[in-house]
Structure formats: C-alpha cells, structure tokens
Amino acid sequence: MRRAASLIPSLIFSVHLGVAAGGDVFSPVTLPDAIDEALSKAPDVLAANEGLSQARADLRTASLFPNPNLSAGTTLQHLPGGQFSPSNPGGPPQYNVDLAQQVDTLLFGKRTAAIESAKRAVDVAEADFADQKRRRAP
C-alpha cells in the first residue's frame, strides 16, 4: 500500500496541471491506471516477460525436426596406369551429392526429452513472471 500512496502526489499534480507544456490536453490519470502503467514498465517484470518469451521460443525450437544436410562435391578418379601430369591431373570426374538426416533424435527419445524439458522451462518462466507481477502489485 505504501507504493500506491507514494504515487498519489504525482497523480494530484498531473490532475491539477491539466495541460501539458506543449498545449496538449490530457485526461486525468486514475490510481488503477497508474498502477497498471507502473506494472507494464517495471524492469523486473519486463525481464521476466522476456524470459517467458525465450522459454516459449526454446520449446518451439525443441519441437522442430533437425534440418537435413545436403552436400555436393567432385573428385577426379585415379585410374591405374594413367599418365598424369599437371595438365592431366587425373582420370574422369566423379560427382557426389549426399543427403543426410539425423534419426537419433527420433529413434532414441532425445527430441521427446527435449520437448518435455522445454515445457518445464516454460512453466518455470510463467511462474517467475507471475511472481514478479505479484511482487509489484500493491
């Protein structure tokens, strides 16, 4: 209640002032509006909200499948008995295209465990955010 009481002098000043320095007319601020404004701009509440956003992003990342890996390359075949020189460095070219997909995350439960861990991290971040809002409430 002390926090709310400390806002009262500034509220009275702003209500009696009525007109801002630039000539803009503004409406009076009520105590609930001032408390909501203070809660929405408190650094610790904003930090907890950002932590919640990061935890939700980590959950989304954990639920995605791993990206496939595509690689392409070329080599010259070393043929036995070939006459190699700087102008003829090897035999016919060989072209390779490889596509690889990780399956260990799917087969051995790593993805499921990562999703469950990220869900718990979201729960913790939600609780931290609610706690920060509770601590700031009058």
C-alpha positions in Angstrom: 0.0 0.0 0.0 3.0 2.3 0.6 3.8 2.1 -3.1 0.3 3.2 -4.1 0.5 6.0 -1.6 3.7 7.3 -3.0 2.1 7.7 -6.4 -0.7 9.9 -5.0 1.3 13.3 -5.0 2.3 12.8 -8.6 -1.2 11.9 -9.6 -2.6 15.0 -7.8 0.0 17.2 -9.6 -0.9 15.8 -13.0 -4.6 16.1 -12.4 -4.3 19.8 -11.4 -1.9 20.7 -14.1 -4.5 19.8 -16.8 -2.5 20.9 -19.8 1.0 19.8 -20.8 3.8 22.2 -21.7 3.2 21.8 -25.4 -0.5 22.7 -25.1 -1.7 19.1 -25.4 -4.7 18.4 -23.2 -4.6 15.0 -21.4 -7.1 13.2 -19.3 -6.7 12.7 -15.6 -4.9 9.5 -14.5 -6.7 7.3 -12.0 -4.9 5.2 -9.4 -5.6 1.9 -11.2 -4.3 3.3 -14.4 -1.1 4.5 -12.8 -0.6 1.1 -11.1 -1.2 -0.7 -14.5 1.3 1.7 -16.2 3.9 1.1 -13.4 3.5 -2.7 -13.7 3.8 -2.6 -17.5 7.0 -0.6 -17.4 8.8 -2.2 -14.4 12.2 -3.5 -15.5 12.0 -6.7 -13.5 8.5 -7.5 -14.8 9.7 -6.8 -18.4 12.8 -9.1 -17.8 10.6 -11.9 -16.6 8.3 -11.4 -19.6 11.3 -11.6 -21.9 12.4 -14.8 -20.1 9.0 -16.3 -20.8 9.2 -15.4 -24.5 12.6 -17.0 -24.7 11.4 -20.2 -23.0 8.5 -20.4 -25.4 10.9 -20.0 -28.3 13.1 -22.8 -26.9 10.0 -25.0 -26.7 9.3 -24.3 -30.4 12.9 -25.0 -31.3 12.9 -28.3 -29.4 9.7 -29.4 -31.2 11.2 -28.9 -34.6 12.8 -31.8 -36.6 16.5 -31.4 -37.2 17.5 -30.0 -40.6 18.7 -32.3 -43.3 22.3 -31.9 -44.5 22.9 -31.7 -48.3 26.4 -31.8 -49.6 27.8 -31.9 -53.1 31.3 -32.4 -54.4 33.5 -33.6 -57.2 36.7 -35.6 -57.4 39.0 -36.9 -60.1 39.2 -40.7 -60.3 42.8 -42.1 -60.1 42.8 -44.8 -62.7 45.6 -47.4 -62.6 48.2 -47.0 -65.3 47.1 -43.5 -66.2 49.6 -40.9 -67.5 49.1 -38.0 -65.0 50.7 -34.6 -65.4 49.9 -31.0 -64.4 47.8 -30.7 -67.5 46.1 -34.1 -66.9 45.8 -34.4 -63.1 43.6 -37.5 -63.0 41.0 -39.6 -64.7 37.3 -38.9 -65.3 35.5 -36.8 -62.7 33.1 -38.2 -60.2 30.3 -36.1 -58.8 28.8 -36.7 -55.4 25.5 -35.5 -53.9 24.8 -36.6 -50.4 21.6 -36.0 -48.3 21.8 -36.9 -44.6 19.1 -36.8 -42.0 19.7 -37.3 -38.2 17.5 -40.0 -36.9 19.0 -40.5 -33.4 16.8 -37.7 -32.1 13.7 -39.5 -33.3 14.7 -43.1 -32.5 16.2 -42.7 -29.1 13.8 -40.2 -27.5 16.1 -37.2 -27.5 13.5 -35.0 -29.2 10.8 -36.1 -26.8 13.0 -35.4 -23.8 14.0 -32.0 -25.2 10.3 -31.1 -25.7 9.4 -32.1 -22.1 12.4 -30.2 -20.7 11.4 -27.1 -22.7 7.8 -27.4 -21.4 9.0 -27.4 -17.8 11.2 -24.4 -18.6 8.1 -22.6 -19.9 6.2 -23.5 -16.7 9.1 -22.1 -14.6 9.3 -18.9 -16.7 5.5 -18.4 -16.3 5.7 -18.8 -12.6 8.6 -16.4 -12.4 6.7 -13.8 -14.5 3.6 -14.2 -12.2 5.8 -13.9 -9.1 7.4 -10.7 -10.5 3.9 -9.2 -11.2 2.7 -10.3 -7.7 5.7 -8.6 -6.1 5.0 -5.4 -7.9 1.2 -5.4 -7.1 0.1 -3.0 -4.4 
